[in-house]
């Protein structure tokens, strides 16, 4: 048995992560519908949802959430998609994540702590 990952799998994963960063909701939906895990993570623990949220793409965020992505899945540094969206000031993404039940107190720092640090408490309704 080998520990090597098929280079084609690595290439496909890279393409899907790029779709998340670019906010290609339709492309992400198609790949997840075809079997790519909605909570796929990269080497830093960033999920597709984290990348779409951090880069400010509400349609991509909703597409992933609609397909079962975990709204509170933290990366290897303890950051959640909601905290990333608050940090970036992406109000539409924050609203989509909150509507899906994202916990403003999850992660480290949490979205609530991030909002307080950067003067963006309005994004969380307070």
Backbone as numpy.savetxt, mean C-alpha at the origin, in Angstrom:
# Nx Ny Nz CAx CAy CAz Cx Cy Cz
16.69 -29.69 -3.89 15.85 -28.51 -3.89 16.73 -27.27 -3.89
16.32 -26.26 -4.60 17.11 -25.03 -4.72 16.38 -23.85 -4.11
17.15 -22.89 -3.63 16.57 -21.68 -3.05 16.49 -20.55 -4.07
16.94 -20.81 -5.29 16.91 -19.77 -6.31 15.48 -19.50 -6.77
15.21 -18.22 -6.99 13.90 -17.82 -7.49 14.00 -17.68 -9.00
13.02 -18.21 -9.68 12.97 -18.13 -11.13 13.07 -16.67 -11.57
14.02 -16.35 -12.44 14.18 -14.96 -12.89 12.91 -14.37 -13.52
12.10 -15.21 -14.13 10.84 -14.72 -14.71 9.86 -14.29 -13.63
9.89 -14.98 -12.49 9.03 -14.61 -11.36 9.49 -13.26 -10.80
10.79 -13.10 -10.67 11.35 -11.84 -10.17 10.98 -10.70 -11.12
11.08 -10.94 -12.41 10.73 -9.92 -13.40 9.24 -9.56 -13.31
8.39 -10.56 -13.19 6.95 -10.30 -13.06 6.65 -9.50 -11.80
7.25 -9.89 -10.68 7.02 -9.17 -9.43 7.46 -7.71 -9.58
8.62 -7.49 -10.20 9.08 -6.12 -10.41 8.09 -5.31 -11.24
7.52 -5.95 -12.24 6.53 -5.26 -13.09 5.29 -4.89 -12.28
4.83 -5.80 -11.43 3.64 -5.53 -10.63 3.91 -4.43 -9.61
5.09 -4.44 -8.99 5.45 -3.35 -8.07 5.50 -2.01 -8.80
6.01 -2.01 -10.02 6.04 -0.78 -10.83 4.62 -0.29 -11.13
3.69 -1.21 -11.38 2.30 -0.82 -11.61 1.72 -0.14 -10.38
2.07 -0.64 -9.20 1.59 -0.03 -7.96 2.15 1.37 -7.79
3.44 1.53 -8.03 4.06 2.85 -7.91 3.46 3.85 -8.90
3.12 3.36 -10.08 2.59 4.22 -11.15 1.08 4.43 -11.01
0.43 3.65 -10.17 -1.00 3.81 -9.96 -1.87 3.20 -11.04
-1.38 2.17 -11.71 -2.14 1.51 -12.77 -3.17 0.56 -12.15
-4.31 1.11 -11.80 -5.35 0.33 -11.12 -5.82 -0.85 -11.95
-6.05 -0.62 -13.23 -6.53 -1.70 -14.09 -5.49 -2.81 -14.22
-4.24 -2.44 -14.39 -3.18 -3.43 -14.49 -3.02 -4.24 -13.21
-3.04 -3.55 -12.07 -2.96 -4.25 -10.79 -4.13 -5.20 -10.61
-5.33 -4.71 -10.91 -6.53 -5.54 -10.77 -6.40 -6.80 -11.63
-5.92 -6.65 -12.84 -5.79 -7.80 -13.74 -4.80 -8.82 -13.19
-3.67 -8.35 -12.69 -2.68 -9.29 -12.14 -3.19 -9.98 -10.88
-3.82 -9.23 -9.99 -4.34 -9.85 -8.77 -5.47 -10.81 -9.13
-6.33 -10.42 -10.05 -7.40 -11.32 -10.48 -6.84 -12.60 -11.11
-5.64 -12.50 -11.70 -5.02 -13.67 -12.33 -4.21 -14.51 -11.36
-4.13 -14.07 -10.10 -3.46 -14.90 -9.11 -2.31 -14.29 -8.34
-1.86 -13.09 -8.71 -0.83 -12.43 -7.91 -1.44 -12.08 -6.56
-0.76 -12.40 -5.46 -1.32 -12.10 -4.15 -1.55 -10.60 -3.95
-2.71 -10.25 -3.43 -3.03 -8.84 -3.19 -2.08 -8.23 -2.17
-1.49 -9.05 -1.29 -0.56 -8.57 -0.27 0.90 -8.89 -0.60
1.21 -9.03 -1.88 2.59 -9.27 -2.30 3.48 -8.18 -1.74
4.64 -8.56 -1.21 5.59 -7.59 -0.66 6.94 -7.71 -1.33
7.67 -6.59 -1.31 9.02 -6.59 -1.86 10.04 -6.89 -0.76
11.32 -6.74 -1.08 12.39 -7.08 -0.14 12.40 -6.19 1.11
11.68 -5.08 1.09 11.60 -4.18 2.25 10.29 -4.37 3.02
9.49 -5.33 2.56 8.21 -5.57 3.20 7.12 -4.62 2.73
7.42 -3.79 1.74 6.40 -2.89 1.19 5.43 -3.69 0.33
4.16 -3.60 0.67 3.13 -4.28 -0.11 2.77 -3.44 -1.34
2.04 -4.06 -2.24 1.52 -3.32 -3.39 0.69 -2.14 -2.90
-0.12 -2.37 -1.86 -0.96 -1.31 -1.30 -0.10 -0.19 -0.73
0.97 -0.53 -0.03 1.86 0.50 0.52 2.42 1.36 -0.60
2.87 0.76 -1.67 3.47 1.52 -2.77 2.43 2.40 -3.46
1.25 1.86 -3.69 0.19 2.66 -4.32 -0.23 3.81 -3.41
-0.32 3.55 -2.11 -0.73 4.59 -1.15 0.34 5.67 -1.04
1.57 5.26 -0.88 2.67 6.21 -0.69 2.84 7.11 -1.91
2.58 6.56 -3.08 2.73 7.33 -4.32 1.46 8.08 -4.71
0.42 8.01 -3.85 -0.76 8.85 -4.01 -1.74 8.44 -5.08
-2.02 7.14 -5.19 -2.90 6.63 -6.24 -4.18 6.01 -5.65
-5.21 6.82 -5.42 -6.42 6.31 -4.77 -7.13 5.20 -5.56
-7.15 5.28 -6.88 -7.83 4.23 -7.66 -7.12 2.89 -7.52
-5.80 2.92 -7.53 -5.03 1.69 -7.35 -5.22 1.16 -5.94
-5.26 2.05 -4.95 -5.50 1.65 -3.57 -6.86 0.95 -3.46
-7.88 1.55 -4.02 -9.21 0.94 -3.96 -9.25 -0.40 -4.69
-8.58 -0.50 -5.84 -8.55 -1.76 -6.59 -7.93 -2.87 -5.75
-6.86 -2.56 -5.06 -6.20 -3.56 -4.22 -7.04 -3.91 -2.99
-7.61 -2.90 -2.35 -8.47 -3.15 -1.19 -9.67 -4.00 -1.59
-10.26 -3.71 -2.75 -11.41 -4.48 -3.23 -11.06 -5.95 -3.48
-9.76 -6.22 -3.64 -9.30 -7.58 -3.92 -8.65 -8.22 -2.70
-8.89 -7.64 -1.54 -8.47 -8.28 -0.30 -7.15 -7.83 0.30
-6.54 -6.78 -0.22 -5.29 -6.31 0.37 -5.55 -5.86 1.81
-4.60 -6.14 2.68 -4.70 -5.80 4.10 -4.36 -4.32 4.28
-5.36 -3.53 4.67 -5.19 -2.08 4.81 -4.18 -1.71 5.89
-3.92 -2.61 6.83 -3.02 -2.31 7.95 -1.69 -3.05 7.89
-1.41 -3.70 6.78 -0.16 -4.47 6.70 1.03 -3.54 6.72
1.85 -3.68 7.75 3.03 -2.83 7.92 4.21 -3.42 7.16
5.11 -2.52 6.74 6.34 -2.97 6.09 7.36 -3.36 7.16
8.58 -3.68 6.76 9.60 -4.13 7.69 10.02 -3.05 8.69
9.68 -1.81 8.41 10.01 -0.70 9.32 8.82 -0.34 10.22
7.73 -1.10 10.10 6.56 -0.87 10.94 5.59 0.18 10.40
5.82 0.64 9.19 4.98 1.68 8.58 3.79 1.04 7.86
2.62 1.68 8.00 1.42 1.19 7.32 1.12 2.06 6.10
0.29 1.54 5.19 -0.11 2.36 4.04 -0.77 3.67 4.46
-1.57 3.66 5.52 -2.23 4.88 5.97 -1.21 5.91 6.46
-0.23 5.47 7.21 0.81 6.40 7.67 1.58 6.97 6.48
1.85 6.14 5.48 2.54 6.62 4.28 1.73 7.66 3.54
0.44 7.43 3.43 -0.44 8.38 2.73 -0.56 9.68 3.52
-0.62 9.59 4.84 -0.66 10.80 5.67 0.64 11.58 5.50
1.76 10.88 5.55 3.07 11.53 5.39 3.13 12.30 4.07
2.61 11.70 3.01 2.64 12.33 1.69 1.54 13.37 1.50
0.58 13.43 2.42 -0.52 14.38 2.30 -1.53 14.01 1.24
-1.67 12.72 0.99 -2.56 12.21 -0.07 -3.97 12.00 0.50
-4.76 13.07 0.53 -6.08 13.04 1.18 -7.00 11.99 0.57
-7.02 11.84 -0.75 -7.90 10.85 -1.39 -7.52 9.42 -1.00
-6.23 9.18 -0.87 -5.75 7.85 -0.47 -6.11 7.60 0.99
-5.89 8.60 1.84 -6.25 8.47 3.25 -7.74 8.14 3.37
-8.57 8.85 2.65 -10.02 8.61 2.69 -10.35 7.18 2.25
-9.72 6.70 1.20 -9.98 5.34 0.71 -9.58 4.30 1.75
-8.42 4.50 2.38 -7.95 3.56 3.38 -8.84 3.57 4.63
-9.23 4.76 5.07 -10.11 4.85 6.23 -11.47 4.21 5.93
-11.98 4.42 4.72 -13.27 3.82 4.33 -13.19 2.29 4.34
-11.99 1.76 4.10 -11.79 0.31 4.10 -11.48 -0.24 5.49
-11.47 0.66 6.48 -11.26 0.21 7.85 -9.84 0.27 8.36
-8.95 0.98 7.67 -7.57 1.10 8.13 -7.54 1.73 9.52
-6.67 1.21 10.37 -6.56 1.66 11.76 -5.54 2.79 11.85
-5.98 4.00 12.22 -5.04 5.13 12.33 -4.01 4.96 13.44
-4.21 3.97 14.32 -3.27 3.75 15.41 -2.34 2.55 15.18
-2.47 1.91 14.03 -1.60 0.77 13.70 -0.24 1.28 13.22
0.76 0.46 13.42 2.09 0.75 12.90 2.91 1.66 13.81
4.16 1.86 13.39 5.08 2.68 14.16 5.96 3.48 13.22
5.87 4.77 13.15 4.84 5.53 13.84 3.48 5.30 13.19
2.44 5.44 13.96 1.09 5.26 13.43 0.72 6.44 12.53
-0.37 6.28 11.81 -0.85 7.38 10.96 -1.21 8.58 11.83
-1.78 8.31 13.00 -2.15 9.41 13.90 -0.89 10.16 14.37
0.15 9.41 14.75 1.41 10.04 15.16 2.05 10.81 14.00
1.98 10.23 12.82 2.54 10.88 11.63 1.80 12.18 11.36
0.48 12.15 11.47 -0.33 13.35 11.24 0.05 14.44 12.24
0.26 14.05 13.48 0.65 15.04 14.50 2.04 15.60 14.22
2.99 14.74 13.84 4.36 15.18 13.57 4.43 16.18 12.42
3.59 15.97 11.40 3.69 16.78 10.19 2.54 17.79 10.04
1.76 17.98 11.10 0.69 18.97 11.07 -0.41 18.64 10.08
-0.72 17.36 9.96 -1.74 16.93 9.00 -2.90 16.21 9.68
-3.23 16.62 10.89 -4.31 15.95 11.62 -5.64 16.07 10.90
-5.77 17.10 10.06 -7.01 17.26 9.28 -7.27 16.07 8.37
-6.22 15.38 7.94 -6.40 14.23 7.06 -7.13 13.08 7.75
-7.03 13.04 9.07 -7.68 11.97 9.83 -8.96 12.43 10.48
-9.41 13.60 10.10 -10.68 14.10 10.62 -10.54 14.75 11.99
-9.35 15.18 12.33 -9.20 15.81 13.64 -8.05 16.64 13.66
